[in-house]
């Protein structure tokens, strides 16, 4: 099964989620690429993929569209909190 944004790490052989941060979101997100290890096997990666992809989609959406009723500081906190894990 092919998963979007998933590659094999050359150093470790782990499956990882790699996705470029859209240009419009780079300043807010604070990095140029999302990169998260999904697991050692395809089964592990498949089990973790949905949550990781959902988090990244949420961050990209917040960065592009913002959140009504929140100050820029609050928006910044919401964008960065999922990135700390």
Secondary structure, DSSP 8 states (H G I E B T S, - for coil): ---TTEEE-TTT--EEEEEE--GGGHHHHSSSEEEEEEESSHHHHHHHHHHHHHHHHHHHHHHHH--TT--HHHHHHHHHHGGG-
